[in-house]
Amino acid sequence: METIIFIIIALIAGVVIGFFIAKYLERSGSSSLTANAKKEAETILKNATKEGESIKKDKILQAKEKFIELKSEHEKVIFSRDKKIAEVEKRTRDKESQISEEVNKNKRINKVLEEKLKDYENRSEYLEKKKLELKKLHKSQVQQLEVISGLSAEDARAQLIESLKEQAKTDAMAVIQDTIEEAKLTAQQEAKKIVISTIQRIGTEEAVENCVSVFNIESDDVKGRIIGREGRNIRAIEAATGVEIIVDDTPEAIILSCFDSVRREVARLSLHKLVTDGRIHPARIEEVVKKTRKQIDQEIIETGKRTVIDLGIHGLHPELIKMVGRMKYRSSYGQNLLQHSREVAKLCGVMASEMGLNPKLAKRAGLLHDIGKVPETETETPHAILGMQWAEKHGEKPDVCNAIGAHHDEVEMTCLISPIVQVCDAISGARPGARRQVLDSYIQRLKDLEQIAFGFKGVKKAYAIQAGRELRVIVESEKVNDERAASLSFEISQKIQTDMTYPGQVKITVIRETRAVNIAK
């Protein structure tokens, strides 16, 4: 027990002694650490002081260098500014010197102007004095002239003005006459150019199509079949077509006679179908004629439509299109009417373009100008008037209607398109080979024209020219005066109208001239 207690006490004593020893050792170690720390701190302070001094020196050097650099730049700016200021001052001095020179110059000019103004005033006063003296002299001279001539100044002035008027009127008439002659010459030249240019541009080589009035057959045996028993077949054909069929001794031919070319074409085609088919009897005839008429009507409409499309004409009434198609089966002096109208339409379009007019309107009038020649029923109305009435009925423009009605001078021309259509109609009809005419009847017509002219007193010579379109009559100047020449032209035209049948128009020109001939020996 005592041992245990001793051991415990010994342990406690050892623990206490160890605690004190540890404290001692801790104190001694901390003091050494503190000493070391102080030494290190001193060393760091010394190093920091050295580095601070070094950095301070560097910064001072950098600051000095920056200062020197800024100072240099500032000096450059100040130098350039001083330079600019010097330049501005120099320019200012130059301007001042210029201004002073200008001022001096203006002063000199003002001085000269003042002198000239003064001189002008002096001269004006002198002129005023001279004017007053001149008025006095003029007045005294007028008074002296009035005393000498016995006329007042107003009367003398009136006589002078009257004489000047007469002279001016004479000069003006001469100028007007020269201008008119020059205008006529120029107008004729320009018109010839336009017509020639138009003809050259529309040089056509189209074959002339003629309406066929003779039906050719292979043999004369067919004639009997066409006539039929007791003539029943030929009577049926005539009744169905409205065409007179003449069967005579002409070999291998039957003549179809009818004023309506469309009916004649229906009869021709119907006969061709009947002869080809071989069945010829009244019932078959009526059936074939009915079908052929429908076929022709459809072909007429198609032909009219193709024609207006080819010519670029739009908005034409269906009835007028049908009339255009009917012209295919109509001829005038051997010239196919549709081909003639197409040619006239093209000529009118070209001529209107040359003259600066509406070519579409002129082309329309040219195509429709002869539609009065294809009536479905016979009429006594002239074809130009009839065509104009149809055009008005179907809504054509007044210019087109007037051109249709006036192309043979049945009505007065009221627009510029009308003479174009008339001229182009004459060009197409007068083209060589366009129209066919028997030579004997042609020569006889020319002789008849000349004989009518010779039937009047005072006619010396007469010539039918331009294919009978103009009659030149030369009269004796001793027997026929100017007034009689004018009336003679009218009387001859009336005589031709009443005694002759002719296509188109005939122009009668009466020529009267007086010649004085002497011979120098």
C-alpha positions in Angstrom: 0.0 0.0 0.0 2.7 2.3 0.9 4.5 1.3 -2.2 1.5 2.2 -4.3 1.2 5.5 -2.7 4.9 6.1 -3.1 4.6 5.2 -6.7 1.6 7.6 -7.2 3.4 10.4 -5.4 6.5 9.7 -7.5 4.4 9.8 -10.6 2.7 13.1 -9.6 6.1 14.6 -8.7 7.5 13.5 -12.1 4.5 15.0 -13.9 4.9 18.3 -12.1 8.6 18.4 -12.7 8.0 17.5 -16.4 5.5 20.3 -16.7 7.9 22.9 -15.3 10.7 21.6 -17.5 8.4 21.9 -20.6 7.4 25.4 -19.6 11.1 26.3 -19.3 12.0 24.8 -22.5 9.1 26.6 -24.2 10.2 30.0 -22.8 13.7 29.5 -24.0 12.6 28.4 -27.5 10.2 31.4 -27.9 12.9 33.8 -27.0 15.2 32.3 -29.6 12.4 32.5 -32.2 11.7 36.1 -31.3 15.3 36.9 -31.6 15.5 35.2 -35.0 12.3 37.0 -36.1 13.7 40.3 -35.1 16.8 39.6 -37.0 14.8 38.7 -40.1 12.6 41.7 -39.7 15.6 44.0 -39.5 17.1 42.3 -42.6 13.8 42.7 -44.5 13.6 46.3 -43.5 17.1 46.9 -44.7 16.4 45.2 -48.0 13.1 47.1 -48.4 14.8 50.3 -47.7 17.4 49.6 -50.3 14.8 48.6 -52.9 12.6 51.6 -52.0 15.6 53.9 -52.6 16.4 52.1 -55.9 12.7 52.4 -57.0 12.6 56.0 -56.0 15.7 56.8 -58.1 14.2 54.9 -61.1 10.9 56.8 -60.8 12.6 60.1 -60.5 14.6 59.3 -63.6 11.4 58.2 -65.5 9.6 61.4 -64.4 12.5 63.5 -65.6 12.6 61.7 -69.0 8.8 62.1 -69.4 9.0 65.7 -68.4 11.7 66.3 -71.0 9.6 64.4 -73.7 6.5 66.4 -72.9 8.5 69.6 -72.9 9.8 68.8 -76.3 6.4 68.0 -77.7 5.0 71.2 -76.2 7.8 73.2 -77.8 7.0 71.6 -81.2 3.3 72.5 -80.8 4.1 76.1 -79.8 6.5 76.3 -82.8 3.9 75.1 -85.3 1.4 77.5 -83.8 3.7 80.4 -84.0 4.5 79.4 -87.6 0.8 79.3 -88.5 0.2 82.6 -86.7 3.1 84.1 -88.7 1.6 82.8 -92.0 -1.9 84.2 -91.1 -0.3 87.5 -90.2 1.5 87.5 -93.6 -1.7 86.7 -95.5 -3.5 89.4 -93.5 -0.8 91.9 -94.5 -1.1 90.9 -98.1 -4.8 91.2 -98.1 -4.6 94.6 -96.5 -2.2 95.7 -99.2 -4.5 94.3 -101.9 -7.5 96.0 -100.3 -5.6 99.3 -100.1 -4.7 98.9 -103.8 -8.3 98.2 -104.7 -9.5 101.2 -102.7 -7.0 103.4 -104.5 -8.1 101.9 -107.9 -11.8 102.5 -107.1 -11.0 106.0 -106.1 -9.4 106.6 -109.5 -12.3 104.9 -111.3 -14.8 107.0 -109.4 -12.9 110.1 -110.3 -13.0 109.1 -114.0 -16.7 108.3 -113.8 -17.4 111.6 -112.2 -15.5 113.4 -115.0 -17.4 111.3 -117.7 -20.8 112.0 -116.0 -20.0 115.7 -116.0 -19.1 115.5 -119.7 -22.3 113.5 -120.4 -24.4 116.2 -118.7 -22.7 118.9 -120.7 -23.3 117.0 -124.0 -27.0 116.3 -123.0 -27.5 120.0 -122.5 -25.8 120.7 -125.8 -28.0 118.1 -127.6 -31.2 119.5 -126.0 -30.2 122.9 -127.4 -29.6 121.4 -130.8 -33.0 119.6 -130.8 -34.8 122.8 -130.0 -32.9 124.5 -132.9 -33.7 121.5 -135.2 -37.4 121.6 -134.3 -37.5 125.3 -135.0 -35.8 124.7 -138.4 -38.1 121.8 -139.3 -41.1 123.8 -138.4 -40.0 126.7 -140.6 -39.1 124.4 -143.5 -42.6 122.7 -143.2 -44.2 126.1 -143.3 -42.1 127.0 -146.4 -43.1 123.7 -148.1 -46.7 124.2 -147.3 -46.5 127.7 -148.8 -44.7 126.3 -151.9 -46.8 123.2 -152.5 -50.1 124.5 -151.3 -50.6 121.3 -149.2 -50.8 121.0 -145.4 -48.4 118.7 -143.6 -51.3 116.2 -142.9 -52.3 116.0 -146.5 -48.7 115.5 -147.6 -48.3 112.7 -145.0 -51.5 111.1 -146.1 -50.4 111.1 -149.8 -47.0 109.7 -148.8 -48.6 106.9 -146.7 -51.0 106.0 -149.6 -48.1 105.7 -152.1 -46.2 103.6 -149.6 -49.2 101.4 -149.1 -49.6 100.7 -152.8 -45.9 99.9 -153.1 -46.0 97.6 -150.1 -49.1 95.9 -151.4 -47.4 95.3 -154.8 -44.2 94.0 -153.1 -46.3 91.8 -150.8 -48.3 90.3 -153.7 -45.1 89.5 -155.5 -43.7 87.8 -152.4 -47.0 85.9 -151.9 -47.0 84.8 -155.5 -43.4 83.5 -155.3 -44.2 81.8 -152.0 -47.3 80.1 -153.4 -45.4 78.9 -156.5 -42.6 77.6 -154.4 -45.1 75.9 -152.1 -46.9 74.3 -155.1 -43.6 73.1 -156.5 -42.5 71.7 -153.2 -45.9 70.1 -152.5 -45.9 68.4 -156.0 -42.4 67.1 -155.5 -43.2 65.8 -152.0 -46.4 64.2 -153.2 -44.6 62.5 -156.1 -41.9 61.2 -153.7 -44.6 59.8 -151.4 -46.5 58.1 -154.2 -43.3 56.7 -155.9 -42.0 55.5 -152.5 -45.3 53.8 -151.8 -45.5 52.1 -155.2 -41.9 50.9 -154.8 -42.5 49.4 -151.4 -45.6 47.6 -152.5 -44.4 46.1 -155.7 -46.7 43.2 -156.0 -46.5 40.2 -158.2 -49.8 38.5 -157.2 -51.6 36.5 -159.8 -54.9 37.9 -160.8 -57.8 35.6 -159.9 -60.9 35.8 -162.0 -64.4 34.6 -161.2 -65.0 31.5 -163.3 -68.2 31.5 -165.3 -67.4 28.5 -167.5 -67.8 24.9 -166.1 -65.5 22.5 -167.9 -66.6 18.9 -168.4 -64.7 15.8 -169.7 -67.1 15.0 -172.5 -70.3 16.3 -174.1 -72.2 13.2 -172.8 -72.3 14.8 -169.4 -74.4 17.7 -170.8 -77.3 15.3 -171.3 -77.1 14.0 -167.8 -77.0 17.6 -166.4 -80.1 18.5 -168.5 -81.9 15.4 -167.4 -85.2 13.9 -168.8 -87.2 16.8 -170.2 -84.8 19.2 -168.6 -85.8 18.5 -165.0 -82.2 18.4 -163.7 -81.2 21.7 -165.2 -84.4 23.3 -164.0 -83.8 22.0 -160.5 -80.2 23.3 -160.5 -81.4 26.8 -161.7 -84.1 26.9 -159.1 -81.8 25.8 -156.2 -78.9 28.1 -157.1 -80.5 31.0 -158.8 -78.0 30.7 -161.7 -78.9 30.5 -165.4 -77.2 27.5 -166.9 -76.5 27.8 -170.7 -75.8 24.5 -172.5 -74.9 25.2 -176.1 -72.6 23.8 -178.7 -69.5 24.9 -176.9 -67.3 21.8 -176.7 -66.7 20.4 -173.2 -68.0 23.6 -171.4 -71.2 24.8 -169.8 -71.7 28.5 -169.2 -73.0 29.8 -165.8 -74.7 33.2 -165.9 -75.6 35.2 -162.8 -75.0 38.7 -161.5 -74.2 37.3 -158.0 -70.7 35.8 -158.1 -71.3 33.8 -154.9 -74.3 32.1 -156.4 -72.3 31.3 -159.5 -69.5 29.7 -157.3 -72.2 27.7 -155.5 -73.5 26.4 -158.8 -70.0 25.6 -160.1 -69.0 23.6 -157.0 -72.4 21.9 -156.9 -72.1 20.8 -160.5 -68.6 19.6 -159.9 -69.8 17.4 -157.0 -72.8 16.1 -158.9 -70.7 15.2 -162.0 -68.0 13.6 -159.8 -70.6 11.6 -157.8 -72.6 10.6 -160.9 -76.0 10.8 -159.2 -77.8 13.7 -160.8 -81.5 14.0 -159.9 -83.6 16.8 -158.3 -83.5 15.5 -154.7 -79.8 15.0 -154.9 -79.3 18.4 -156.5 -81.1 20.2 -153.7 -79.1 18.3 -151.1 -75.8 19.0 -152.7 -76.6 22.7 -153.3 -77.7 23.1 -149.7 -74.4 21.6 -148.4 -72.3 23.6 -150.9 -74.0 26.9 -149.9 -73.2 26.2 -146.2 -69.6 25.4 -147.2 -69.3 28.6 -149.3 -70.8 30.7 -146.4 -68.3 29.2 -144.0 -65.5 29.8 -146.5 -66.6 33.4 -147.0 -66.4 34.0 -143.2 -63.0 32.3 -142.9 -61.6 34.3 -145.9 -62.8 37.5 -144.3 -61.3 36.6 -140.9 -57.9 35.6 -142.5 -57.9 38.8 -144.5 -58.4 41.2 -141.6 -55.9 39.2 -139.4 -53.3 39.4 -142.2 -53.8 43.2 -142.5 -53.8 43.7 -138.7 -57.3 45.2 -138.7 -59.2 44.7 -135.4 -62.8 45.3 -134.2 -64.4 44.9 -137.6 -68.2 44.0 -137.5 -69.0 40.4 -138.4 -71.2 41.6 -141.3 -68.4 43.6 -142.7 -66.0 40.6 -142.3 -68.5 38.6 -144.3 -68.6 41.2 -147.0 -64.8 41.2 -147.2 -65.0 37.4 -147.7 -67.6 37.8 -150.4 -65.2 40.0 -152.4 -63.2 36.8 -153.1 -65.9 35.7 -155.6 -66.2 39.2 -157.3 -64.0 40.6 -160.1 -63.8 44.0 -161.7 -62.5 44.1 -165.3 -60.8 40.7 -164.6 -59.1 41.9 -161.4 -60.1 39.9 -158.3 -61.9 42.3 -155.9 -60.5 40.9 -152.7 -56.9 41.0 -154.0 -57.5 44.5 -155.3 -58.8 45.6 -151.8 -55.9 44.0 -150.0 -53.5 45.8 -152.3 -55.3 49.1 -151.8 -55.2 48.6 -148.0 -51.5 48.0 -148.0 -50.8 51.0 -150.2 -53.0 53.2 -148.0 -51.1 52.0 -144.9 -47.7 52.8 -146.4 -48.8 56.2 -147.8 -50.5 57.3 -144.6 -47.3 56.4 -142.7 -45.3 58.5 -145.2 -47.6 61.5 -144.6 -47.7 61.1 -140.8 -51.3 60.0 -140.6 -52.9 57.0 -138.9 -51.9 53.9 -141.0 -54.3 51.5 -139.3 -57.3 53.8 -140.1 -56.1 54.2 -143.7 -55.6 50.5 -144.1 -59.1 49.9 -142.8 -60.7 52.3 -145.2 -58.6 50.8 -148.1 -59.9 47.3 -147.4 -63.6 48.4 -147.1 -63.6 50.9 -150.0 -65.3 48.4 -152.5 -67.6 46.5 -150.2 -70.5 48.1 -152.0 -69.7 45.9 -155.0 -70.9 42.7 -153.3 -74.6 43.2 -152.4 -76.7 40.2 -151.8 -79.5 41.7 -153.8 -79.3 43.8 -157.0 -79.5 47.6 -156.4 -79.2 50.8 -158.4 -77.2 52.6 -155.7 -73.6 53.4 -156.7 -71.2 51.0 -154.9 -69.3 53.8 -153.1 -72.5 55.2 -151.6 -73.8 51.7 -150.7 -70.5 50.8 -149.1 -70.5 54.0 -147.1 -74.0 53.3 -145.9 -73.1 49.8 -144.8 -70.0 51.1 -143.0 -72.1 53.8 -141.1 -74.7 51.1 -140.3 -72.1 48.8 -138.7 -70.4 51.5 -136.6 -67.3 52.5 -138.6 -65.6 55.9 -137.9 -66.7 58.9 -139.9 -63.3 59.2 -141.6 -63.5 55.6 -142.8 -67.1 56.1 -144.1 -66.2 59.3 -145.9 -63.2 57.6 -147.5 -65.4 54.8 -148.8 -68.1 57.2 -150.1 -65.7 59.7 -151.7 -63.2 57.4 -153.5 -65.2 58.0 -156.8 -66.2 61.6 -155.8 -69.8 60.7 -155.1 -69.6 62.7 -151.8 -67.3 65.5 -150.7 -64.0 64.6 -149.1 -63.8 65.7 -145.4 -60.6 64.0 -144.2 -57.1 63.4 -145.4 -57.6 59.6 -145.6 -60.2 60.0 -148.4 -57.8 61.2 -151.2 -55.2 58.6 -150.1 -57.8 55.8 -150.7 -58.8 57.4 -154.0 -55.1 57.6 -155.1 -54.3 54.0 -154.0 -57.4 52.7 -155.7 -56.2 54.3 -158.9 -52.7 52.9 -158.4 -53.9 49.3 -157.9 -56.3 49.5 -160.8 -53.9 51.1 -163.2 -51.0 48.6 -162.4 -50.0 46.8 -165.6 -51.8 43.5 -165.9 -54.1 44.2 -163.1 -57.3 44.6 -165.2 -58.3 42.8 -168.4 -60.0 44.6 -171.2 -60.7 43.7 -174.8 -58.4 45.7 -177.0 -61.1 46.6 -179.6 -63.5 48.0 -177.0 -60.6 49.8 -175.3 -59.5 51.5 -178.6 -63.2 52.3 -179.4 -63.7 54.0 -176.1 -60.7 56.2 -176.6 -62.0 57.1 -180.1 -65.4 57.9 -178.7 -63.9 60.2 -176.1 -62.0 62.1 -178.7 -65.0 62.3 -181.0 -67.2 63.8 -178.3 -64.6 66.6 -177.8 -64.5 67.3 -181.6 -68.3 67.7 -181.5 -67.9 71.1 -179.9 -67.0 74.3 -181.7 -63.5 75.8 -181.4 -61.9 72.4 -180.6 -58.7 72.1 -182.5 -57.2 68.8 -181.2 -58.3 66.2 -178.7 -56.2 63.4 -177.1 -57.4 60.6 -174.8 -54.4 59.7 -172.5 -53.7 57.7 -169.4 -55.7 54.7 -170.6 -58.8 56.9 -171.2 -58.7 58.4 -167.7 -57.9 61.9 -169.0 -59.0 63.8 -172.1 -56.8 66.7 -173.2 -58.7 69.2 -175.4 -56.8 72.0 -177.3 -58.9 74.9 -178.5 -58.4 77.7 -180.9 -57.5 80.9 -178.9 -59.3 83.1 -181.4 -62.6 81.3 -181.1 -62.6 80.3 -177.5 -61.9 82.8 -174.6 -60.9 81.9 -171.0 -64.5 81.9 -169.7 -65.7 79.7 -172.7 -62.8 77.3 -172.0 -64.0 76.7 -168.4 -67.6 76.1 -169.6 -66.4 73.9 -172.4 -64.7 71.6 -170.0 -67.9 71.2 -168.0 -70.1 70.6 -171.1 -67.7 67.9 -172.4 -67.8 66.2 -169.0 -71.6 66.2 -169.0 -71.7 64.9 -172.6 -69.4 62.0 -171.7 -71.5 61.1 -168.6 -74.7 60.9 -170.6 -73.4 59.2 -173.8 -70.7 56.8 -172.7 -70.1 53.9 -170.3 -66.7 53.8 -168.7 -64.9 52.6 -165.5 -63.7 55.1 -162.9 -63.4 58.8 -163.9 -62.4 60.8 -166.9 -60.6 64.1 -166.3 -61.2 66.8 -169.0 -58.5 69.4 -169.4 -59.1 72.3 -171.8 -55.9 74.0 -173.0 -56.1 77.5 -174.5 -52.9 79.3 -175.4 -51.8 82.3 -177.5 -48.5 82.3 -179.3 -46.7 85.3 -180.8 -44.0 84.2 -183.2 -41.5 86.5 -185.0 -38.4 85.7 -187.0 -35.2 87.7 -186.7 -33.3 87.9 -190.0 
